[in-house]
Amino acid sequence: MQILSLRNYRLPTNWGGYARDIVQETQRIADIVRELLTFARQETNEHSLANIADILDASLRLITTQLEKNGITLERSYSLELPPIRCRMQRIQQVVLNLLSNAHHALNARYPQYDSNKIIQIRAGLHSRDGRSYIRLSIRDHGIGIPPEYQARIFEPFFTTRRDQGGTGLGLSVSYGIIRDHAGTITVASVVGNYTQFDVDFPVAEDVDAQS
């Protein structure tokens, strides 16, 4: 009976479209795994020279599809010509992914459906402070914003406003520790119902900075 029922089965008319979707999704997963393996091989306790643009590009390859499925547009503004920083690349990538994830959730909370304002802006550029050169990474969204009373606490371990949605309160605190270990700083500016922007400064590699 089972054999007969299978013989009489007819594939749906759009099976070709399903097959293409499966192939594309499989390729996407393979690309993500390849990217993760690349960064895993690069992970050491040593800091090495790296370009922030390369780190951003690698991070975005891991999350862009997820953002696009939620109707979120990425606006990028950074150059491959920026001077390098000395870092552990995988750790900086972790910071980038944490900040993008926060922006993702903030936008979805404000705009559950499609909206032209569901945009994450990513910028990186050269910044000078106290006679020293830094690479400033800025990630901005126009989501729900962060209330003023929470802004001083968001880097505390286990502090989260999304516990009912599975938030652990560790993303920003871990990111803060990583940035501090790289002699960097992170600041936040936010207006409830308007925007949130994180600015992260990493010092330009000293040997490169001395030549400029």
N, C-alpha and C positions, 0 to 999 in steps of 0.2 A: 504493500500500500504506500509506504513512504517513497519508494522508487517511482511509482506511478505519479504521485503528487508532484514530485520534483520534475518529472518529464513534462507535466502539463503547466509548469510554472512559466510565466511570461515576464521578462524583464520590463521594468517601467520604461516608458518612452524617453525619459530624460536621464537614463542610466549613464550616458556618455558624460553629461555634466557632472554627475556624482563622481565618476571616475576621475575626471580632471581635478575636482576639488580635493579628492583624496591624495592624488599625486602632488598637488601644490602644497597641501598641508604637510605631507610627509617630507617634502623638500625643505619646507620652512623649519620643521623640527630638526632635521639633519643639520641645517645651517646653524641653528641655535646651539646644538650639541657641539658642533665643530668650534664655534666661538668660545663656548665654555671650556672646552678642552684646551684651546689655545691659551686662554688666560690662566687656567690651572697650571699649565706647564711653565708659564712665566712667573708664577708666584714663588718668591723667595723672601728671605728676611732682609735682603739687600735692596736699597733704593737705587733705581737706575733712571737715566734721563728718558723723559717721555714727553710727547706733544699732547696737550690737552685735547686737540682736535681728534687725534687718533682714539683717545679714550672715549670721547663723546660719540664718535661714529660707531665704535664697537658696542657701546651701551645701547645706543638707539636701535641697532640691529636686533637686539634681544627683546625690545619692548614695543617697537613701532607697530607691529601687527595687532597687538592687544589694544593699543591706543586707537588705531584706525577702526577696529571693530566697535569701539564706543563713540565713534564720530569725532574723535579729537584730532586736530590738526597740529603739526609741529612746525614752528617757525625757527629756523636756525640762522645764526649770524656769528660765524667764527672763521678764522683763517688757519691754514696749515703753516703759515709763516710765523706764527707766534713763537717766542723763545720757549725752550723746554723747561719743565720742572723736574726736580729729582724726587721720585716717589716709588711706591709700590703700586703698580698699575691696577692690579685687581682690587685693591682697597679703594682707590679713587673711583673706579667703576662702581663699586658698591655704594659709595656716596651718591653718585649721579643717579643710579637706579632708585635709591631711596627717595630722593627729592622728586624724581619724575613720578614715582608711585603716589606720593602725597598730592602732587598736582592733579594727577589722574582722578583720585578719589574726591578731591575738592570740586573739580569740574562736574563729575557725575552727580555729586550731591546737589549742586545748584541747577544743573541742566540734565535731568534724567533721560530726556529724549534728545534728538538732534537739535543743535543750535549753532549758529555761525560763530558764537563767542567761545565755543569749546576749543580754545587754542592754548598751547604751551609754548612760550617763547624761551629759547635757549641762546644765550649769548656768552661769548668769551672774548676777552681783550686784555691789553696791557694796562696796568694801573700802577700809579706811583704813590707811595705813602712813607713818610718819615725817611726820605732819602733812599728808599729801597723799591725795587721793581717787583710787581706781583702779577700773576695771571688771575684775573677776576672772572669767575664763572657765575652767571646769573640765570636763575630759572624762575619764570613768572607765569602765573595763571590768573584767570579772572573767575575763580570759583567762589566758594562761600566765605573765604577769609577766616582769619583767626581772631577771636575776641582779645582785646587788650589784656585782660586778666590772665589769659593763657600764654601770652607770648613770652613771658619770663620763665615759663615752666616747660616749654615744649622740648627742651633738650634734657630734661630729667628722665632717668631710666623709668620705664613702665608708665609714664604719663601719656595718656591717650584720650581723645574725645570720641574714638571709634571702637570702644571695647565691644559694643553690641554687634559690630560688623566684623569682629575678628582682629581688631587692631591690638598689637602687643605693647605699644609704647616704647619699642626698642629701636626703631629705624633711625630716628633723629638723634637719640643719645649715642648710638653706635657711630653714626656719621660724625657727630661732634668729636668723639674720641679719635677717630681716624684723622680728621682734619687737624686736630691739636697735635697728634703725633707727627704730622707733616709740617709743623710750625706754621700752620695756616689759621684762618679765622672764618667764622660763619656768622652772618647777621640775618635778621628777618625784618621785613616791613610788610604790614598787612592792614587792610581796612575791611571790616566785616561787610559782606555783600558786594565787594568790589574786586579786590585782588590780593594776592600774596606773592612776595618776591623774596627768594633766598639769594644772598650774595656770598660766595665763597672765594677767599683769596689764598692762593698758594704762592710762596716766594719763588721767583725765577731762580733757576740753578745758579749758585754763587759764582762758579767759574764763567758761566755765560754772562751773568750780570756784570762781572768785573770788566768784561771786554767791551760792553756797550757804552 
